[in-house]
Amino acid sequence: MAFVNYPGGRFVLKRNESATVKMGPFLNSDGDVVTGLTINQSDVQLSKNDAAFAQKNDSSAATDLGNGWYDVSLNNNDANTQGNLLIFINVSGCLPVWRYIEVDASSEPL
């Protein structure tokens, strides 16, 4: 499993490679950090190249890192489409959190 590279401020993931993505911070409507959330597979919605949203393929729940941040695991099926990948999470009691990632099909190291 790889961690997402951030060259030049971009979020880049190799196509067909599993990864762990940090998502957050999760905040309530007052702007306070929310910890201890249960973020299940079905809470993590993906849009590949602006297609309709669907839950991530990886079956794991997110891992609480503290301070409103969570690790979200993606498998190779989640990153099987070159181009933009939008990760969107909306759980009860929090404002939505999202992240755009570029999925790169290049065989060159990132």
C-alpha atoms as a printed R data frame, in Angstrom:
    type eleno elety resid chain resno       x      y       z
1   ATOM     1    CA   MET     A     1   0.000  0.000   0.000
2   ATOM     2    CA   ALA     A     2   1.291  3.433  -0.922
3   ATOM     3    CA   PHE     A     3   0.704  6.804   0.592
4   ATOM     4    CA   VAL     A     4  -0.425  9.567  -1.740
5   ATOM     5    CA   ASN     A     5   2.385 11.778  -3.077
6   ATOM     6    CA   TYR     A     6   2.020 15.544  -2.870
7   ATOM     7    CA   PRO     A     7   4.559 16.883  -5.411
8   ATOM     8    CA   GLY     A     8   4.126 20.604  -5.914
9   ATOM     9    CA   GLY     A     9   1.013 20.600  -3.742
10  ATOM    10    CA   ARG     A    10  -0.793 18.113  -6.019
11  ATOM    11    CA   PHE     A    11  -2.334 14.927  -4.712
12  ATOM    12    CA   VAL     A    12  -1.169 12.167  -7.075
13  ATOM    13    CA   LEU     A    13  -1.843  8.435  -7.019
14  ATOM    14    CA   LYS     A    14  -0.604  5.828  -9.462
15  ATOM    15    CA   ARG     A    15  -3.414  4.120 -11.378
16  ATOM    16    CA   ASN     A    16  -4.328  0.621 -10.104
17  ATOM    17    CA   GLU     A    17  -2.387  1.127  -6.874
18  ATOM    18    CA   SER     A    18  -3.820  0.970  -3.363
19  ATOM    19    CA   ALA     A    19  -3.224  3.952  -1.104
20  ATOM    20    CA   THR     A    20  -3.978  5.571   2.227
21  ATOM    21    CA   VAL     A    21  -5.350  9.124   2.024
22  ATOM    22    CA   LYS     A    22  -5.551 11.541   4.948
23  ATOM    23    CA   MET     A    23  -8.973 13.205   5.083
24  ATOM    24    CA   GLY     A    24  -9.932 16.114   7.292
25  ATOM    25    CA   PRO     A    25 -10.279 18.061   9.318
26  ATOM    26    CA   PHE     A    26 -13.802 16.992  10.232
27  ATOM    27    CA   LEU     A    27 -15.609 19.946  11.814
28  ATOM    28    CA   ASN     A    28 -19.095 20.495  13.181
29  ATOM    29    CA   SER     A    29 -21.247 23.451  12.096
30  ATOM    30    CA   ASP     A    30 -19.621 25.605  14.815
31  ATOM    31    CA   GLY     A    31 -16.162 24.909  13.391
32  ATOM    32    CA   ASP     A    32 -15.116 22.625  16.247
33  ATOM    33    CA   VAL     A    33 -12.985 19.552  15.515
34  ATOM    34    CA   VAL     A    34 -14.885 16.256  15.686
35  ATOM    35    CA   THR     A    35 -13.087 13.047  16.678
36  ATOM    36    CA   GLY     A    36 -14.235  9.503  17.355
37  ATOM    37    CA   LEU     A    37 -16.331  9.255  14.199
38  ATOM    38    CA   THR     A    38 -17.230  5.949  12.623
39  ATOM    39    CA   ILE     A    39 -16.611  6.384   8.895
40  ATOM    40    CA   ASN     A    40 -17.632  3.211   7.073
41  ATOM    41    CA   GLN     A    41 -17.066  2.107   3.495
42  ATOM    42    CA   SER     A    42 -20.472  3.432   2.435
43  ATOM    43    CA   ASP     A    43 -19.670  6.889   3.867
44  ATOM    44    CA   VAL     A    44 -16.722  7.305   1.491
45  ATOM    45    CA   GLN     A    45 -18.036  8.225  -1.942
46  ATOM    46    CA   LEU     A    46 -15.837  8.410  -5.046
47  ATOM    47    CA   SER     A    47 -16.335 10.155  -8.375
48  ATOM    48    CA   LYS     A    48 -13.936  9.085 -11.121
49  ATOM    49    CA   ASN     A    49 -13.521 11.708 -13.864
50  ATOM    50    CA   ASP     A    50 -16.756 13.470 -12.908
51  ATOM    51    CA   ALA     A    51 -18.841 10.290 -13.132
52  ATOM    52    CA   ALA     A    52 -21.653  9.582 -10.656
53  ATOM    53    CA   PHE     A    53 -20.640  8.957  -7.054
54  ATOM    54    CA   ALA     A    54 -20.311  5.404  -5.746
55  ATOM    55    CA   GLN     A    55 -18.985  4.038  -2.468
56  ATOM    56    CA   LYS     A    56 -15.325  3.108  -2.370
57  ATOM    57    CA   ASN     A    57 -14.450 -0.496  -3.184
58  ATOM    58    CA   ASP     A    58 -12.075 -1.032  -0.252
59  ATOM    59    CA   SER     A    59 -14.205 -2.420   2.595
60  ATOM    60    CA   SER     A    60 -12.271 -0.941   5.524
61  ATOM    61    CA   ALA     A    61 -13.497  1.819   7.814
62  ATOM    62    CA   ALA     A    62 -11.474  5.012   8.234
63  ATOM    63    CA   THR     A    63  -8.909  5.197  11.032
64  ATOM    64    CA   ASP     A    64  -9.106  8.093  13.511
65  ATOM    65    CA   LEU     A    65  -5.750  9.895  13.674
66  ATOM    66    CA   GLY     A    66  -6.879 12.572  16.137
67  ATOM    67    CA   ASN     A    67  -7.504 16.298  15.701
68  ATOM    68    CA   GLY     A    68 -10.323 15.586  13.212
69  ATOM    69    CA   TRP     A    69  -8.144 13.707  10.705
70  ATOM    70    CA   TYR     A    70  -8.761 10.182   9.412
71  ATOM    71    CA   ASP     A    71  -6.855  7.717   7.220
72  ATOM    72    CA   VAL     A    72  -9.003  6.349   4.397
73  ATOM    73    CA   SER     A    73  -7.778  3.252   2.560
74  ATOM    74    CA   LEU     A    74  -8.341  2.888  -1.173
75  ATOM    75    CA   ASN     A    75  -7.645 -0.287  -3.114
76  ATOM    76    CA   ASN     A    76  -6.528 -0.728  -6.720
77  ATOM    77    CA   ASN     A    77 -10.169 -0.785  -7.932
78  ATOM    78    CA   ASP     A    78 -10.773  2.602  -6.332
79  ATOM    79    CA   ALA     A    79  -7.880  4.042  -8.369
80  ATOM    80    CA   ASN     A    80  -8.397  2.221 -11.658
81  ATOM    81    CA   THR     A    81  -9.385  5.242 -13.753
82  ATOM    82    CA   GLN     A    82  -6.847  7.784 -14.984
83  ATOM    83    CA   GLY     A    83  -7.736 11.412 -14.338
84  ATOM    84    CA   ASN     A    84  -9.495 13.160 -11.467
85  ATOM    85    CA   LEU     A    85 -10.675 11.218  -8.433
86  ATOM    86    CA   LEU     A    86 -12.945 13.074  -6.014
87  ATOM    87    CA   ILE     A    87 -13.211 11.573  -2.526
88  ATOM    88    CA   PHE     A    88 -16.274 12.877  -0.647
89  ATOM    89    CA   ILE     A    89 -17.289 12.063   2.933
90  ATOM    90    CA   ASN     A    90 -20.440 13.352   4.607
91  ATOM    91    CA   VAL     A    91 -21.156 11.924   8.070
92  ATOM    92    CA   SER     A    92 -23.769 12.998  10.586
93  ATOM    93    CA   GLY     A    93 -22.718 15.853  12.850
94  ATOM    94    CA   CYS     A    94 -19.967 17.131  10.520
95  ATOM    95    CA   LEU     A    95 -19.536 19.393   7.558
96  ATOM    96    CA   PRO     A    96 -18.666 17.524   4.335
97  ATOM    97    CA   VAL     A    97 -14.996 16.796   3.625
98  ATOM    98    CA   TRP     A    98 -13.581 16.183   0.163
99  ATOM    99    CA   ARG     A    99 -10.288 15.856  -1.653
100 ATOM   100    CA   TYR     A   100  -9.338 15.800  -5.311
101 ATOM   101    CA   ILE     A   101  -6.599 13.396  -6.364
102 ATOM   102    CA   GLU     A   102  -4.989 12.995  -9.756
103 ATOM   103    CA   VAL     A   103  -4.735  9.357 -10.805
104 ATOM   104    CA   ASP     A   104  -1.677  9.010 -13.043
105 ATOM   105    CA   ALA     A   105  -1.212  6.119 -15.487
106 ATOM   106    CA   SER     A   106   2.470  6.872 -16.047
107 ATOM   107    CA   SER     A   107   4.976  4.163 -15.219
108 ATOM   108    CA   GLU     A   108   7.450  6.837 -14.080
109 ATOM   109    CA   PRO     A   109   8.042  7.297 -10.336
110 ATOM   110    CA   LEU     A   110   6.013 10.144  -8.839
